[in-house]
């Protein structure tokens, strides 16, 4: 292949938490004139309508509107190892070995200036191959806990960019290469940062936004409608709820809200989340990396119910960071029930200034320029070994 040296290869797992920051960085680097390519595994096939073998040039172009539209996309073998039985682990390791040689062949052909990994197991063979080929690498960690793939890759990374100022499981030897950038968000979310919080008074409508992952979280459908129905009548009449529900929960949840005479907009998917966040006074949601990045960038307070089965319980650590700043309230999954939620909401909405203050605290953690900060790290790595100007290393911030 005859490609310019300004090529940056991105490597990402297939979950939204990995893909969203990769997309934001891709957009920033494209504006700066970089050529981009993506290496992922079979979960990334959703980016492309017609996947084909990794060795078959040219790469496929994802359809317009896909999360990483416009990037040349290549697929390699990869699989997770954690939490599997002995035989499944052996199969996963064999896939990673195959993926390593696939990635190595690809990178030798592409000859990128730098490879950027966003976590997930497809990044392991890709960035390991890059390191062995002498290609500079940058890893980005979205959570407050260094993920297992990034933990494995960190010792060989040229730079380690983090979403949180303090990230667990960074080794002492990692800190000299660690730079706090924040977690890149979509441009439509970043644009909310300087917009005022929609302050409400004692008699004004209260807008709630309830979301829980790509398909909603069943616990929010099970608990939130009954909790809102249990609010005092005068408060309940002011509630305007927008809620993401699984398809199988829609009618049941709609019936509860209708019987309680609560104004509710229920859907399985919202394609205008930035607009919904803008009008929300409070969110009820999980504590994934993208969720935390978006609500802090937008400056919106939240009640967080961390997903209890997240690897290394990283959602609880994410939530704790925001709660410690005064920007959210955490209710552990085991305690997230009708009584607890209803009591918390009644308390919060009885003093509107409490929620408005939490919104300001959340905004102080937001990094709307995270995409440009991460791009600056990547550009600096392609140019020299020096620290990028204008960005403070985490060892100085912690």
C-alpha positions as CSV (number, residue, x, y, z in Angstrom):
1,X,0.0,0.0,0.0
2,X,1.2,3.5,-0.9
3,X,0.0,5.7,2.0
4,X,1.2,9.0,3.5
5,X,3.0,9.0,6.8
6,X,0.2,11.1,8.3
7,X,-1.9,8.0,8.8
8,X,-3.3,7.3,12.3
9,X,-4.7,3.9,13.1
10,X,-7.4,3.7,15.7
11,X,-8.1,0.4,17.6
12,X,-11.3,-0.1,19.6
13,X,-13.6,-2.6,21.1
14,X,-17.2,-2.6,20.0
15,X,-19.0,-1.1,22.9
16,X,-20.2,2.5,22.9
17,X,-17.9,3.5,25.7
18,X,-14.9,2.7,23.5
19,X,-16.4,3.8,20.2
20,X,-17.7,7.3,21.2
21,X,-14.3,8.7,22.1
22,X,-12.7,7.0,19.1
23,X,-15.3,8.7,16.9
24,X,-14.7,12.1,18.5
25,X,-10.9,11.8,18.1
26,X,-11.4,10.7,14.5
27,X,-13.4,13.8,13.7
28,X,-10.8,16.0,15.3
29,X,-7.9,14.4,13.5
30,X,-9.7,14.5,10.2
31,X,-10.2,18.2,10.6
32,X,-6.4,18.5,11.0
33,X,-5.8,16.6,7.8
34,X,-4.8,13.2,9.1
35,X,-5.7,10.0,7.2
36,X,-7.4,7.5,9.5
37,X,-8.0,3.8,9.6
38,X,-9.8,1.5,12.2
39,X,-8.8,-2.0,13.3
40,X,-11.4,-3.8,15.3
41,X,-12.9,-7.3,15.8
42,X,-16.2,-8.8,14.7
43,X,-18.2,-6.6,17.0
44,X,-17.1,-3.7,14.8
45,X,-18.8,-5.3,11.9
46,X,-21.8,-3.0,12.8
47,X,-19.7,-0.2,11.4
48,X,-19.7,-1.8,7.9
49,X,-22.4,-3.4,5.8
50,X,-20.3,-6.1,4.2
51,X,-17.3,-7.4,6.2
52,X,-14.7,-9.4,4.4
53,X,-11.4,-11.0,5.4
54,X,-8.8,-8.8,7.0
55,X,-6.3,-9.4,4.2
56,X,-8.6,-8.3,1.4
57,X,-7.8,-4.8,0.2
58,X,-9.2,-2.3,-0.1
59,X,-10.8,-1.8,3.3
60,X,-14.6,-1.3,3.5
61,X,-16.2,2.1,4.0
62,X,-18.9,2.1,6.8
63,X,-22.3,3.6,5.8
64,X,-23.0,7.2,6.3
65,X,-24.2,7.8,9.8
66,X,-22.3,4.8,11.3
67,X,-20.3,5.6,14.4
68,X,-17.0,5.7,12.6
69,X,-18.2,6.6,9.2
70,X,-15.7,7.2,6.5
71,X,-12.8,5.3,8.1
72,X,-11.1,2.4,6.3
73,X,-12.0,-0.5,8.5
74,X,-10.1,-3.8,9.0
75,X,-11.2,-6.8,11.1
76,X,-8.9,-9.1,13.1
77,X,-9.5,-12.0,15.5
78,X,-9.8,-11.1,19.1
79,X,-11.7,-12.4,22.2
80,X,-11.9,-11.6,25.9
81,X,-10.1,-13.9,28.4
82,X,-11.4,-12.7,31.8
83,X,-14.2,-14.7,33.4
84,X,-14.0,-17.7,31.1
85,X,-13.4,-21.3,31.8
86,X,-10.1,-23.1,30.9
87,X,-11.1,-24.2,27.5
88,X,-12.8,-20.9,26.6
89,X,-9.6,-19.1,27.7
90,X,-7.5,-21.3,25.5
91,X,-9.7,-20.5,22.5
92,X,-9.6,-16.8,23.3
93,X,-5.8,-16.8,23.6
94,X,-5.6,-18.6,20.3
95,X,-7.8,-15.9,18.7
96,X,-5.6,-13.2,20.2
97,X,-2.5,-14.8,18.7
98,X,-4.1,-15.0,15.3
99,X,-5.2,-11.4,15.7
100,X,-1.7,-10.4,16.6
101,X,-0.3,-11.7,13.3
102,X,-3.2,-10.2,11.3
103,X,-2.6,-6.8,12.9
104,X,1.2,-7.1,12.4
105,X,0.7,-7.8,8.7
106,X,-1.8,-4.9,8.4
107,X,0.4,-2.4,10.3
108,X,3.5,-3.3,8.2
109,X,1.4,-2.6,5.0
110,X,-0.2,0.6,6.4
111,X,2.9,2.0,8.1
112,X,1.0,4.4,10.4
113,X,2.7,7.3,12.3
114,X,0.9,6.2,15.5
115,X,-1.7,3.6,16.7
116,X,-4.3,4.8,19.2
117,X,-6.1,2.2,21.4
118,X,-9.4,2.8,23.3
119,X,-9.6,-0.4,25.2
120,X,-11.3,-3.7,24.6
121,X,-9.6,-6.9,23.5
122,X,-9.1,-6.0,19.8
123,X,-6.6,-3.4,21.0
124,X,-4.4,-6.0,22.6
125,X,-3.1,-7.7,19.4
126,X,-3.1,-4.4,17.5
127,X,-1.1,-2.3,19.9
128,X,1.2,-5.2,20.9
129,X,2.0,-5.6,17.2
130,X,2.6,-1.9,16.8
131,X,5.0,-1.8,19.8
132,X,6.9,-4.8,18.4
133,X,7.2,-3.0,15.0
134,X,8.5,0.1,16.6
135,X,5.4,2.1,15.9
136,X,4.4,4.7,18.6
137,X,1.2,4.0,20.5
138,X,-1.2,6.0,22.6
139,X,-3.8,4.3,24.8
140,X,-6.9,6.2,26.1
141,X,-8.7,5.0,29.3
142,X,-12.3,6.2,29.7
143,X,-13.0,4.9,33.2
144,X,-11.6,5.8,36.6
145,X,-10.2,2.2,36.7
146,X,-7.5,1.2,34.1
147,X,-9.2,-1.5,32.0
148,X,-7.6,-4.9,31.8
149,X,-6.6,-4.5,28.1
150,X,-5.1,-1.1,28.8
151,X,-3.4,-2.4,32.0
152,X,-1.6,-5.0,29.8
153,X,-0.6,-2.5,27.2
154,X,0.3,0.4,29.4
155,X,4.0,-0.5,30.0
156,X,4.8,-0.4,26.3
157,X,2.6,2.6,25.4
158,X,4.3,5.9,24.3
159,X,1.6,7.9,26.0
160,X,-1.3,7.0,28.4
161,X,-4.2,9.4,28.2
162,X,-6.9,9.2,30.9
163,X,-10.4,10.6,31.3
164,X,-10.1,11.1,35.1
165,X,-7.4,13.0,36.9
166,X,-6.8,10.0,39.1
167,X,-7.0,6.5,37.6
168,X,-6.7,3.3,39.6
169,X,-4.2,0.6,38.6
170,X,-1.7,2.9,36.9
171,X,1.7,1.7,37.9
172,X,4.3,4.0,39.3
173,X,6.3,3.6,36.1
174,X,3.3,4.7,34.0
175,X,2.9,8.1,35.6
176,X,5.7,9.8,33.6
177,X,3.9,8.9,30.4
178,X,0.4,9.6,31.7
179,X,-1.6,12.7,30.5
180,X,-5.0,13.7,31.7
181,X,-7.1,14.7,28.7
182,X,-10.7,14.0,29.7
183,X,-13.0,11.7,27.8
184,X,-13.9,12.9,24.3
185,X,-17.7,13.4,23.6
186,X,-19.7,14.2,20.5
187,X,-19.6,17.7,19.3
188,X,-23.4,18.1,20.0
189,X,-22.7,17.3,23.7
190,X,-19.6,19.5,23.9
191,X,-21.8,22.4,22.7
192,X,-24.0,22.1,25.8
193,X,-21.1,23.0,28.1
194,X,-21.6,26.8,28.0
195,X,-25.4,26.7,28.0
196,X,-27.1,27.6,31.2
197,X,-28.8,25.0,33.4
198,X,-32.6,25.3,33.2
199,X,-33.3,26.3,36.7
200,X,-36.7,25.5,38.0
201,X,-38.8,27.0,40.8
202,X,-41.2,25.4,43.4
203,X,-44.1,25.4,40.9
204,X,-42.3,24.8,37.6
205,X,-42.3,21.5,35.6
206,X,-39.5,19.2,36.4
207,X,-37.9,17.3,33.5
208,X,-36.3,13.9,34.2
209,X,-34.3,11.9,31.7
210,X,-33.9,8.2,32.4
211,X,-31.5,6.3,30.2
212,X,-29.6,3.0,30.7
213,X,-27.3,1.8,28.0
214,X,-27.9,1.1,24.3
215,X,-31.2,-0.8,25.0
216,X,-32.2,0.6,28.4
217,X,-31.7,-1.1,31.8
218,X,-34.5,-3.2,33.1
219,X,-34.1,-2.0,36.6
220,X,-35.0,1.5,35.6
221,X,-38.3,0.2,34.0
222,X,-39.0,-1.9,37.1
223,X,-38.3,0.8,39.7
224,X,-38.6,4.3,38.3
225,X,-42.3,4.3,37.3
226,X,-43.4,3.1,40.7
227,X,-41.1,5.5,42.5
228,X,-42.5,8.5,40.5
229,X,-46.0,7.3,41.1
230,X,-45.3,7.3,44.8
231,X,-44.3,11.0,44.9
232,X,-46.5,13.4,46.7
233,X,-49.4,14.5,44.5
234,X,-48.3,18.1,44.0
235,X,-44.8,17.0,43.0
236,X,-46.0,14.2,40.8
237,X,-48.1,16.6,38.8
238,X,-45.0,18.6,37.9
239,X,-42.9,15.6,36.6
240,X,-42.2,15.3,32.9
241,X,-40.3,12.1,32.3
242,X,-38.4,11.0,29.2
243,X,-37.4,7.4,29.6
244,X,-35.6,4.8,27.5
245,X,-37.2,1.3,27.9
246,X,-36.7,-2.1,26.4
247,X,-39.3,-3.0,23.9
248,X,-40.8,-5.7,26.2
249,X,-41.2,-3.1,29.0
250,X,-42.8,-0.3,27.0
251,X,-46.5,-1.0,27.5
252,X,-46.1,-1.9,31.2
253,X,-44.2,1.2,32.0
254,X,-46.6,3.4,29.9
255,X,-49.5,2.0,31.8
256,X,-48.0,2.8,35.2
257,X,-47.3,6.4,34.2
258,X,-50.8,6.8,32.7
259,X,-52.5,5.6,35.8
260,X,-50.3,8.0,37.9
261,X,-51.2,10.8,35.4
262,X,-47.5,11.5,34.8
263,X,-46.5,13.0,31.5
264,X,-44.1,10.4,29.9
265,X,-42.3,10.1,26.6
266,X,-41.1,6.5,26.3
267,X,-39.0,5.0,23.6
268,X,-36.6,2.2,23.0
269,X,-34.0,4.6,21.5
270,X,-33.6,8.4,21.4
271,X,-31.6,9.7,18.4
272,X,-31.6,13.3,19.9
273,X,-30.0,12.6,23.3
274,X,-28.1,15.9,23.3
275,X,-31.4,17.8,23.0
276,X,-32.9,15.7,25.8
277,X,-29.9,16.3,28.1
278,X,-30.2,20.0,27.4
279,X,-33.8,20.2,28.7
280,X,-33.3,17.8,31.6
281,X,-33.1,19.0,35.2
282,X,-31.9,15.6,36.5
283,X,-30.9,12.3,35.0
284,X,-31.4,8.8,36.3
285,X,-28.8,6.5,34.7
286,X,-25.9,4.1,35.0
287,X,-22.3,5.3,35.5
288,X,-20.5,4.2,32.3
289,X,-17.6,6.2,31.0
290,X,-19.6,7.8,28.2
291,X,-22.5,8.7,30.4
292,X,-20.3,10.4,33.0
293,X,-18.4,12.3,30.3
294,X,-21.7,13.5,28.7
295,X,-23.5,14.6,31.8
296,X,-20.4,16.4,33.2
297,X,-19.7,18.1,29.9
298,X,-23.4,19.2,29.8
299,X,-23.4,20.1,33.5
300,X,-26.4,18.0,34.5
301,X,-26.8,16.4,37.9
302,X,-27.7,12.7,38.1
303,X,-28.9,9.9,40.3
304,X,-26.4,7.1,39.4
305,X,-27.1,3.4,39.8
306,X,-23.8,1.7,38.7
307,X,-24.1,-1.5,36.8
308,X,-23.0,-4.1,39.4
309,X,-21.4,-6.6,37.0
310,X,-19.0,-4.1,35.3
311,X,-15.4,-5.5,35.2
312,X,-13.5,-4.4,38.3
313,X,-16.7,-2.6,39.4
314,X,-15.4,0.4,37.5
315,X,-18.9,2.0,37.3
316,X,-19.0,2.4,41.0
317,X,-15.6,4.1,41.0
318,X,-16.8,6.4,38.1
319,X,-19.9,7.3,40.1
320,X,-17.9,7.9,43.3
321,X,-15.7,10.5,41.4
322,X,-18.8,12.5,40.4
323,X,-20.5,12.1,43.8
324,X,-17.4,13.3,45.6
325,X,-17.5,16.5,43.6
326,X,-21.1,17.1,44.6
327,X,-22.4,16.6,41.1
328,X,-24.5,13.4,41.6
329,X,-26.0,11.0,44.1
330,X,-25.3,7.3,44.0
331,X,-27.8,4.5,44.8
332,X,-26.2,1.1,44.6
333,X,-28.0,-1.4,42.4
334,X,-29.0,-3.5,45.4
335,X,-30.6,-0.5,47.1
336,X,-32.3,1.0,44.0
337,X,-35.9,0.4,44.8
338,X,-39.2,2.3,44.8
339,X,-38.9,3.7,48.4
340,X,-35.2,4.7,48.2
341,X,-35.7,6.5,44.8
342,X,-38.9,8.2,45.7
343,X,-37.5,9.4,49.0
344,X,-34.4,10.8,47.3
345,X,-36.4,12.6,44.6
346,X,-38.8,14.1,47.1
347,X,-35.9,15.4,49.1
348,X,-34.0,16.8,46.1
349,X,-37.0,18.6,44.5
350,X,-38.2,20.1,47.7
351,X,-35.1,22.4,47.6
352,X,-34.5,23.3,43.9
353,X,-31.3,25.1,44.7
354,X,-29.7,21.7,45.7
355,X,-30.2,20.3,42.2
356,X,-28.9,23.5,40.6
357,X,-25.8,23.5,42.8
358,X,-25.1,19.9,41.8
359,X,-25.4,20.9,38.1
360,X,-22.6,23.5,38.7
361,X,-20.5,20.9,40.4
362,X,-21.0,18.4,37.6
363,X,-20.0,21.0,35.0
364,X,-16.7,21.6,36.9
365,X,-15.7,18.1,36.0
366,X,-16.6,18.3,32.4
367,X,-13.9,18.6,29.8
368,X,-15.6,19.8,26.6
369,X,-12.3,20.2,24.8
370,X,-11.2,16.5,25.6
371,X,-11.2,15.6,21.9
372,X,-8.8,18.4,21.0
373,X,-6.6,17.6,24.0
374,X,-6.4,14.0,23.0
375,X,-5.7,15.0,19.4
376,X,-2.9,17.2,20.7
377,X,-1.3,14.2,22.5
378,X,-1.6,12.1,19.3
379,X,-0.1,14.8,17.1
380,X,2.8,15.4,19.6
381,X,3.6,11.7,19.5
382,X,3.8,11.7,15.7
383,X,6.2,14.7,15.8
384,X,8.4,14.1,18.8
385,X,8.9,12.5,22.1
386,X,8.3,15.6,24.1
387,X,5.3,16.4,26.2
388,X,2.5,18.2,24.3
389,X,2.2,21.8,25.1
390,X,-0.9,23.1,26.9
391,X,-1.7,19.8,28.6
392,X,-0.9,19.1,32.2
393,X,0.5,15.7,33.0
394,X,-1.6,13.7,35.5
395,X,1.3,13.4,38.0
396,X,1.1,17.2,38.4
397,X,-2.7,17.2,38.7
398,X,-3.2,14.3,41.2
